[in-house]
């Protein structure tokens, strides 16, 4: 009966926001429920809140069902995030956290989440401060569990490491993720995975080589890159791509992007975003292999034994508190720190106050707990701004420019080689009036990149059938914008961009065209923890810290002073796989030595 009452009262839940103090209070006082309507008996909430989420679904339906019932182009219940649950946003006893609004500004005016205030929206759940007494108590109690390997972070690198560790013989693999959903920055990746000498390239007759990819990467990084790590990247990229495709990922298309000398950004057919495809593939593989993923679990400290070997972590669960988990080895795959503007500005004062494209979890936790056990850092002052971020946050992939899009300033003039490296294009945009630009493309590009359709629905891309409409939508000068399009088309026909030297000009740009305002946003932190090619975490003397490995954006050295498009996904897959294999070998060797 309680379930029926709750279903019947769902309309009240959305129409009586002001009449109740909170979600739990509403259910108790207005919907006729009791605590057991949401919780089990006795009440003990797990960190992943799985029972509470199932209770929500049993009364209100799944998010997919709610989105369908809403019959709206945009729905807060239709998400591209993987494993997003009801309690990712709705909280029974605290103010809700509106996950969508952390990236999509339009949701702030389009939707009001029940029982929320009109103040600043939190990025994600904020873990309370941990007292020293709690830490001491957990350490004194010893490990409540011990596993073969603990992996910090459920993004692309963490999942690749987990799957690889299982494939190399480990049976007890646990991923710890502080956010209520998985995916990390990998979930947001739009462009593709860079790799050379691949089957996809061969099928499309794209000429490329690992040597050329190496040269492009070193040049793009201004030669600051660690050559050993770059060689590891390019020599294992095609194997990593084959591995993903063998797991079921569609990476059958390849495209060009700024800084690359070949079509080597591999992505799904139809121009869909590569990130969701890769994360879904890895998640499914991990689940089939028995990998356990624990959301709402934040690692706050690495734990060493008397010899300096890493033997576990202190983890703060959303509900379970602080506990020590033991492990034979630990892999750090927690991402970078681009979402932590205070830390970004410490190294790059010029980026103070600049928005970020990153997922809310990328705040640099590992830069605190890893150096505490002796891990060295490298290139932490090398921070990249992505040139074409819509609304200052949402990446419009460089493959859009590769497919034919151009950049116009507020007057309607082109001002740079759109296919240049990210740092150069960002500098060009910052030099324009307003420090922003319009990314302009036509139906051909729009059809090539299915990811752009969602942005049209969000209302940040404008369509114009002629120059006058383009001017009215963007405030550019109609004549100037039309002349810029015509001049670009002439250069393309002639095969030479006489203004800016752009090499890849794809097709002509013809009306109707689309335009989206873009500006640079903090996108990637090239620096991080120092690692060896086998992903061992290194101290200042270059020696490995026993039992500790790291992979992905949390590390430094791969990208130098500037990361090329697609190299981040390649980084996570290549070094994630290596980390899983290295840990498996380390544990096997340790077991043999102890026999």
ChimeraX attribute file (.defattr): number of C-alpha atoms within 10 A of each C-alpha:
attribute: neighborCount
match mode: 1-to-1
recipient: residues
	/A:1	8
	/A:2	13
	/A:3	17
	/A:4	11
	/A:5	15
	/A:6	22
	/A:7	17
	/A:8	14
	/A:9	18
	/A:10	14
	/A:11	10
	/A:12	15
	/A:13	21
	/A:14	13
	/A:15	11
	/A:16	13
	/A:17	17
	/A:18	13
	/A:19	12
	/A:20	16
	/A:21	14
	/A:22	19
	/A:23	20
	/A:24	19
	/A:25	15
	/A:26	20
	/A:27	22
	/A:28	13
	/A:29	11
	/A:30	17
	/A:31	21
	/A:32	15
	/A:33	19
	/A:34	14
	/A:35	12
	/A:36	12
	/A:37	17
	/A:38	20
	/A:39	18
	/A:40	13
	/A:41	8
	/A:42	7
	/A:43	10
	/A:44	12
	/A:45	15
	/A:46	15
	/A:47	18
	/A:48	22
	/A:49	20
	/A:50	14
	/A:51	15
	/A:52	22
	/A:53	18
	/A:54	17
	/A:55	18
	/A:56	20
	/A:57	16
	/A:58	14
	/A:59	19
	/A:60	18
	/A:61	15
	/A:62	17
	/A:63	19
	/A:64	13
	/A:65	13
	/A:66	16
	/A:67	18
	/A:68	14
	/A:69	11
	/A:70	13
	/A:71	9
	/A:72	10
	/A:73	11
	/A:74	17
	/A:75	19
	/A:76	20
	/A:77	18
	/A:78	17
	/A:79	16
	/A:80	11
	/A:81	18
	/A:82	15
	/A:83	15
	/A:84	18
	/A:85	23
	/A:86	20
	/A:87	17
	/A:88	21
	/A:89	18
	/A:90	21
	/A:91	17
	/A:92	16
	/A:93	11
	/A:94	13
	/A:95	18
	/A:96	23
	/A:97	21
	/A:98	22
	/A:99	22
	/A:100	20
	/A:101	17
	/A:102	18
	/A:103	19
	/A:104	16
	/A:105	15
	/A:106	15
	/A:107	19
	/A:108	15
	/A:109	8
	/A:110	10
	/A:111	13
	/A:112	15
	/A:113	17
	/A:114	18
	/A:115	23
	/A:116	19
	/A:117	12
	/A:118	8
	/A:119	6
	/A:120	6
	/A:121	15
	/A:122	15
	/A:123	17
	/A:124	19
	/A:125	20
	/A:126	11
	/A:127	14
	/A:128	9
	/A:129	7
	/A:130	12
	/A:131	9
	/A:132	9
	/A:133	9
	/A:134	14
	/A:135	20
	/A:136	11
	/A:137	13
	/A:138	19
	/A:139	17
	/A:140	10
	/A:141	11
	/A:142	12
	/A:143	18
	/A:144	10
	/A:145	11
	/A:146	15
	/A:147	18
	/A:148	20
	/A:149	28
	/A:150	26
	/A:151	27
	/A:152	27
	/A:153	30
	/A:154	31
	/A:155	28
	/A:156	35
	/A:157	40
	/A:158	36
	/A:159	33
	/A:160	32
	/A:161	35
	/A:162	36
	/A:163	26
	/A:164	23
	/A:165	27
	/A:166	19
	/A:167	15
	/A:168	15
	/A:169	13
	/A:170	20
	/A:171	16
	/A:172	17
	/A:173	23
	/A:174	22
	/A:175	24
	/A:176	25
	/A:177	27
	/A:178	26
	/A:179	25
	/A:180	22
	/A:181	19
	/A:182	27
	/A:183	28
	/A:184	28
	/A:185	27
	/A:186	25
	/A:187	22
	/A:188	20
	/A:189	24
	/A:190	24
	/A:191	30
	/A:192	32
	/A:193	29
	/A:194	31
	/A:195	30
	/A:196	29
	/A:197	20
	/A:198	21
	/A:199	14
	/A:200	21
	/A:201	22
	/A:202	12
	/A:203	10
	/A:204	12
	/A:205	10
	/A:206	18
	/A:207	13
	/A:208	18
	/A:209	17
	/A:210	19
	/A:211	14
	/A:212	15
	/A:213	26
	/A:214	19
	/A:215	16
	/A:216	17
	/A:217	28
	/A:218	23
	/A:219	20
	/A:220	25
	/A:221	24
	/A:222	14
	/A:223	15
	/A:224	17
	/A:225	23
	/A:226	18
	/A:227	17
	/A:228	12
	/A:229	21
	/A:230	22
	/A:231	18
	/A:232	18
	/A:233	27
	/A:234	25
	/A:235	19
	/A:236	21
	/A:237	26
	/A:238	22
	/A:239	17
	/A:240	24
	/A:241	24
	/A:242	16
	/A:243	16
	/A:244	20
	/A:245	15
	/A:246	11
	/A:247	14
	/A:248	16
	/A:249	21
	/A:250	18
	/A:251	21
	/A:252	16
	/A:253	19
	/A:254	25
	/A:255	23
	/A:256	25
	/A:257	29
	/A:258	24
	/A:259	19
	/A:260	24
	/A:261	17
	/A:262	21
	/A:263	21
	/A:264	28
	/A:265	27
	/A:266	26
	/A:267	27
	/A:268	19
	/A:269	16
	/A:270	13
	/A:271	23
	/A:272	20
	/A:273	22
	/A:274	27
	/A:275	25
	/A:276	21
	/A:277	20
	/A:278	31
	/A:279	28
	/A:280	20
	/A:281	20
	/A:282	26
	/A:283	24
	/A:284	15
	/A:285	19
	/A:286	22
	/A:287	12
	/A:288	10
	/A:289	15
	/A:290	15
	/A:291	21
	/A:292	15
	/A:293	21
	/A:294	22
	/A:295	22
	/A:296	25
	/A:297	27
	/A:298	23
	/A:299	26
	/A:300	18
	/A:301	20
	/A:302	21
	/A:303	21
	/A:304	17
	/A:305	9
	/A:306	6
	/A:307	7
	/A:308	13
	/A:309	17
	/A:310	22
	/A:311	25
	/A:312	27
	/A:313	25
	/A:314	21
	/A:315	24
	/A:316	25
	/A:317	22
	/A:318	23
	/A:319	14
	/A:320	14
	/A:321	17
	/A:322	23
	/A:323	22
	/A:324	26
	/A:325	22
	/A:326	22
	/A:327	23
	/A:328	21
	/A:329	23
	/A:330	27
	/A:331	27
	/A:332	28
	/A:333	33
	/A:334	33
	/A:335	34
	/A:336	30
	/A:337	32
	/A:338	29
	/A:339	24
	/A:340	19
	/A:341	20
	/A:342	16
	/A:343	16
	/A:344	25
	/A:345	17
	/A:346	12
	/A:347	15
	/A:348	16
	/A:349	12
	/A:350	10
	/A:351	19
	/A:352	15
	/A:353	13
	/A:354	17
	/A:355	23
	/A:356	26
	/A:357	24
	/A:358	28
	/A:359	25
	/A:360	21
	/A:361	23
	/A:362	21
	/A:363	20
	/A:364	20
	/A:365	19
	/A:366	26
	/A:367	20
	/A:368	12
	/A:369	17
	/A:370	20
	/A:371	15
	/A:372	13
	/A:373	18
	/A:374	16
	/A:375	25
	/A:376	21
	/A:377	22
	/A:378	18
	/A:379	21
	/A:380	21
	/A:381	17
	/A:382	22
	/A:383	25
	/A:384	23
	/A:385	27
	/A:386	29
	/A:387	30
	/A:388	30
	/A:389	25
	/A:390	22
	/A:391	20
	/A:392	22
	/A:393	25
	/A:394	21
	/A:395	24
	/A:396	22
	/A:397	23
	/A:398	28
	/A:399	25
	/A:400	25
	/A:401	25
	/A:402	21
	/A:403	21
	/A:404	22
	/A:405	27
	/A:406	25
	/A:407	26
	/A:408	26
	/A:409	21
	/A:410	20
	/A:411	19
	/A:412	24
	/A:413	19
	/A:414	23
	/A:415	18
	/A:416	20
	/A:417	21
	/A:418	30
	/A:419	26
	/A:420	21
	/A:421	23
	/A:422	25
	/A:423	20
	/A:424	18
	/A:425	23
	/A:426	23
	/A:427	15
	/A:428	19
	/A:429	24
	/A:430	16
	/A:431	13
	/A:432	15
	/A:433	11
	/A:434	11
	/A:435	16
	/A:436	24
	/A:437	28
	/A:438	26
	/A:439	24
	/A:440	25
	/A:441	26
	/A:442	21
	/A:443	15
	/A:444	16
	/A:445	24
	/A:446	19
	/A:447	13
	/A:448	17
	/A:449	21
	/A:450	15
	/A:451	20
	/A:452	20
	/A:453	13
	/A:454	13
	/A:455	17
	/A:456	15
	/A:457	11
	/A:458	15
	/A:459	10
	/A:460	17
	/A:461	20
	/A:462	17
	/A:463	19
	/A:464	18
	/A:465	12
	/A:466	14
	/A:467	21
	/A:468	17
	/A:469	16
	/A:470	25
	/A:471	20
	/A:472	12
	/A:473	16
	/A:474	19
	/A:475	13
	/A:476	21
	/A:477	18
	/A:478	19
	/A:479	13
	/A:480	17
	/A:481	23
	/A:482	20
	/A:483	16
	/A:484	18
	/A:485	22
	/A:486	15
	/A:487	16
	/A:488	22
	/A:489	19
	/A:490	15
	/A:491	17
	/A:492	20
	/A:493	13
	/A:494	10
	/A:495	13
	/A:496	16
	/A:497	19
	/A:498	13
	/A:499	13
	/A:500	14
	/A:501	15
	/A:502	18
	/A:503	16
	/A:504	21
	/A:505	24
	/A:506	14
	/A:507	16
	/A:508	19
	/A:509	22
	/A:510	15
	/A:511	17
	/A:512	15
	/A:513	22
	/A:514	22
	/A:515	24
	/A:516	24
	/A:517	22
	/A:518	25
	/A:519	25
	/A:520	31
	/A:521	27
	/A:522	27
	/A:523	25
	/A:524	26
	/A:525	30
	/A:526	29
	/A:527	24
	/A:528	28
	/A:529	28
	/A:530	26
	/A:531	28
	/A:532	17
	/A:533	17
	/A:534	19
	/A:535	27
	/A:536	23
	/A:537	28
	/A:538	22
	/A:539	18
	/A:540	13
	/A:541	9
	/A:542	13
	/A:543	14
	/A:544	20
	/A:545	19
	/A:546	19
	/A:547	22
	/A:548	28
	/A:549	30
	/A:550	35
	/A:551	34
	/A:552	31
	/A:553	27
	/A:554	27
	/A:555	32
	/A:556	27
	/A:557	26
	/A:558	33
	/A:559	32
	/A:560	26
	/A:561	24
	/A:562	27
	/A:563	29
	/A:564	24
	/A:565	28
	/A:566	27
	/A:567	22
	/A:568	25
	/A:569	27
	/A:570	27
	/A:571	29
	/A:572	28
	/A:573	31
	/A:574	27
	/A:575	31
	/A:576	31
	/A:577	27
	/A:578	27
	/A:579	32
	/A:580	34
	/A:581	23
	/A:582	21
	/A:583	28
	/A:584	24
	/A:585	16
	/A:586	16
	/A:587	17
	/A:588	13
	/A:589	11
	/A:590	12
	/A:591	10
	/A:592	9
	/A:593	8
	/A:594	6
	/A:595	5
